[in-house]
Amino acid sequence: MKLFRGMRGSILVFSIIYVLIGLILLVVSDAPLLAISYIFSVLLIVTGVVLIMYYIGRDVTAENESYDLVAGVVAATAGIYLMINAKVLYPWLPAVMGFMVLISGLITFQNALDMRRMKQVFWAPVFLVALGSLALGFVILFYPFEKTTNMLRVIGASLLLSGGIDVITAIWQAVRMHGAKAVTEDVKAAVVNLKDEVVETAIEVKKEVATAKENKYNKALEKTKGNGEKMEVIYSSTRNAAETATASQAILKGLAENGGLFVPNTIPALDISLETLANMSYQEVAYEVMCRMFTDFTEEELKYCINSAYDSKFDTPEIAPLKKAHGANYLELFHGSTIAFKDMALSILPYLLTTSAKKNQVKNDIVILTATSGDTGKAALAGFADVPGTKIIVFYPKHGVSPIQEKQMVTQRGANTSVVGIIGNFDDAQTGVKNMFNDKELAKEMDAANMQFSSANSINIGRLVPQMVYYVYAYSRLIADGTIKAGDKINVVVPTGNFGNILAAYYAKEMGLPIAKFICASNENKVLYDFFRTGEYDKNREFILTSSPSMDILISSNLERLIYKIAGNNAEKNAELMKALNTEGKYVITPEMKEKLSEFFGGYASEEETAETIKKVYEEDKYIMDTHTAVAATVYDKYVAETGDTTPTVIASTASPYKFTRSVMNAIDHTYDSKTDFELIDELNKISGVAIPQAIEDIRSAPVLHDTVCDKSEMEATVKSILKL
């Protein structure tokens, strides 16, 4: 633009860029600071290129300043440096933004002086805006905001305001000096030139993109060929990056040697179209997900495990059907042999484990050592009962599960099964199990007796990966029934205590599943709700027995995997936080880590709210849900009321209402409380019209086969007694 030369032209370009930066900051202020750093680095590079092109495009003389060239080189260099070192420099981004506000204030101040010199009437308010920008810049530099998102919004608004004023005053001054007609013609000429350059560049970019897509497609084809090379996913400990394992080794070990959990070093893309998945069975979807995560299993091995697990043990060919009710899509995960969501993973874990043992030439018997808050125990017992080469010992809180849950476990058949009630809560059981895993002397005794421990809890990656499958399958069903189109985002609501179920959904998103929000639902043991709200995980609180016992947990083991992720896969930082949890009962994550949790929404439901939801959904939709699902439904209602977000939503329905009949029936009508548990089962059958599951029929008259009870301090001695060590 010929009428905007020298320093004034440079200021105009700067001002336009400041307006754009301000707008972008207002839009992305809730994004993680690291992501904003990358966006800002791109903006700096683009700014530098624009300024350099502006310098090259104008007539340069000895009298014509080169501010734009110097500024362009500095901006481009700074942008490249920031992009390369973003992970190190991103905590300093707010300070850099504060410095930019200072520069913006100086530019506005210069414009105010020019306006006063030219006797323009609006110089005073522009002068005040300049002073405000300068003051704000100093405040940001020396007194940072408590919340980075708020700071970025304030910075964005400041840059938008001062930059906008600078653009307007620069154009106004040009009109005063050269006339409106000259300025209009100059702008039109610049727009035409810019359009020609953009079109030419777009053509070149289109060619490059087409080439890149073709190359990517060819690589994907090579990757999916049966005899081709594929990337191997290696698993490492969340507390020691040097400890690594293949998928089969991680499944066998269950827990890493230093108490850490195994996590994949990368989560591969689900490079198959969502439309294709919509036409697949559950077993076929399971293979597509698992073959990308369990890369040391052959196709034959994996399909054997999948087809052996997801068969007639489930009472529907869909395995995990979706039911629409109460404004959401309920993913029913309780159609397996123990009528709880744990069947989804524990039906396949025995096959994965025995296959892993063969692959790694393991000669020892595998002893499955598991703590349960109610559902894992029965599902694991059913899965491993009489499986050759295995034994299973399940610990459960004697007074912390429902009568049906306890009856399911203590009546379990199988010569290799043992069930022990402990005087304590689930956290005590889980801690005792972890301590035995980490006891090297006990491991030596086990090895001498030709045995070794493994886990059926969701700390085992062999539990977690199969859980990813049903979120992918649910999305494919929503495409198939027309609720969404491929690529549309959904929200997911998960009632969770140990954090494994919702983490599986998070890993599915990392694979490429379009999930917008993870809504984490807690009961009155709301340690996760408090964590997502404050960034502090504190288990030092009263343990509350609720009607949703599988969520009565204060130590959410799988949260460690997410902590490791948001710490930048920093095993040392994660180990430091887990040590604090072990010694002090709490830890606090950094503000930068907390910003990476923006995809999560924490909520909780009281006992009264849970019961009210069961009653309301039954009366309005004739759909009966268990207590855990009711916690999720309650939290979802709160989320919608708070945010107004009506994105299509999947709610994980984690157990059959038949498993918690007393709580469910009392919620519907308190007069049911006088009936026995099995009378309540018959009443539930009458009002729901849903057949009584075989798992319930089987325990009506089944004899108690396991009656061992021990104190939480006696768990190791009990294990040694069972194993005859």
Disulfide bonds with the S-S distance in Angstrom:
none
